[in-house]
Amino acid sequence: MSPQTRRATLVGLGALALGALGAAAMVVAHFRPEPGSHSALAIGGPFTLTASDGQTVSDSSYRGKWLLVYFGYTYCPDVCPTTLNDIAEALGRLGPLADRITPLFITIDPERDTPEVLGRYVMSFDPRIVGLTGTPEQIADVAREYRVYFKKRPTGKNPDDYLMDHSSILYVMDPEGRYVTLISAEQKPGQIAARLRQLISQSS
Ligand code: NI
């Protein structure tokens, strides 16, 4: 195969893998893929969202920082709180290096996760974690850019009785806002910290 054909094939395989990822997430509330490496696929992109202080922010608000992007919701009974706990512990293990990282927790449940609700929630894990919400359209846009799957799953008669099925992946973006890699949300805090330390040291 020519380099071009090979590249196209790899990109095609990557797209297939992501398609399969979405399909798998439909049957599993929290699908956690194996960590990937550098990818030719576009992950991430411009977004406009609302921070917990009510300020409008965009992707460019965080230029200069490594981003650890995670999508979830505050009513999540299990995986989101565990993951946020792990992120907080990883930041602690990184010491001063954590100053170069901003963890973003983007809700996929904007109906219930108002800026205030989200702000209190992330603060309970670590004040360095930034909670972002938005209109349903803004959330759908940013989730599409990060290839995040989410779907409301009713659990009772009350309109508020529902869970959100969603993919559970940590995305690492570099200080220029470019996608670097995925980290499985199943990784232990020590592993997350070690991976971030490695990525940051490789780049400088
Ligand atoms: Ni969750």
Residues whose N, C-alpha, C, O or C-beta is under 5 A from the ligand:
A	BS01	NI	G72 Y73 C76 V79 C80
